[in-house]
């Protein structure tokens, strides 16, 4: 959580009890949306 604050990002925890969470679990359990400034 400290790194999340340091970099100004957000962390979302997705429950495996949801359809999306189960899909994420089936592909390895880690997902990210990356954005950067040019």
LUMDOGU-224420 format. One record per residue (C-alpha): x, y, z. Coordinates in Angstrom, 3 decimals. Example, Ala and Ser with C-alpha at 12.3 -4.5 7.8 and 13.67 -1.06 7.14 Angstrom:
BEGIN
+----------+----------+----------+
:        x :        y :        z :
+----------+----------+----------+
:   12.300 :   -4.500 :    7.800 :
:   13.670 :   -1.060 :    7.140 :
+----------+----------+----------+
//
This chain:
BEGIN
+----------+----------+----------+
:        x :        y :        z :
+----------+----------+----------+
:    0.000 :    0.000 :    0.000 :
:    2.891 :    2.384 :    0.636 :
:    4.130 :    2.008 :   -2.942 :
:    0.614 :    2.655 :   -4.234 :
:    0.537 :    5.995 :   -2.409 :
:    4.125 :    6.839 :   -3.374 :
:    3.433 :    6.393 :   -7.079 :
:   -0.040 :    7.975 :   -6.978 :
:   -1.777 :    4.866 :   -8.291 :
:   -4.810 :    2.867 :   -7.217 :
:   -5.059 :   -0.737 :   -6.147 :
:   -8.214 :   -2.747 :   -6.755 :
:   -8.819 :   -6.150 :   -5.214 :
:  -11.261 :   -8.250 :   -7.229 :
:  -13.041 :  -11.059 :   -5.425 :
:  -12.941 :  -14.491 :   -6.982 :
:  -16.639 :  -14.700 :   -6.068 :
:  -17.455 :  -12.527 :   -9.096 :
:  -17.457 :  -13.539 :  -12.750 :
:  -14.660 :  -11.079 :  -13.478 :
:  -12.619 :  -12.304 :  -10.521 :
:  -12.938 :  -15.908 :  -11.627 :
:  -11.844 :  -14.996 :  -15.167 :
:   -8.844 :  -13.118 :  -13.793 :
:   -7.953 :  -16.084 :  -11.584 :
:   -8.077 :  -18.446 :  -14.574 :
:   -5.487 :  -16.392 :  -16.480 :
:   -3.033 :  -16.208 :  -13.603 :
:   -4.627 :  -13.869 :  -11.093 :
:   -2.739 :  -10.663 :  -11.863 :
:   -3.986 :   -7.826 :  -14.055 :
:   -2.926 :   -4.252 :  -14.684 :
:   -3.945 :   -1.201 :  -16.641 :
:   -0.852 :    0.804 :  -17.481 :
:   -0.878 :    4.506 :  -18.319 :
:    1.983 :    6.915 :  -18.774 :
:    2.548 :   10.514 :  -19.766 :
:    4.473 :   11.352 :  -22.910 :
+----------+----------+----------+
//
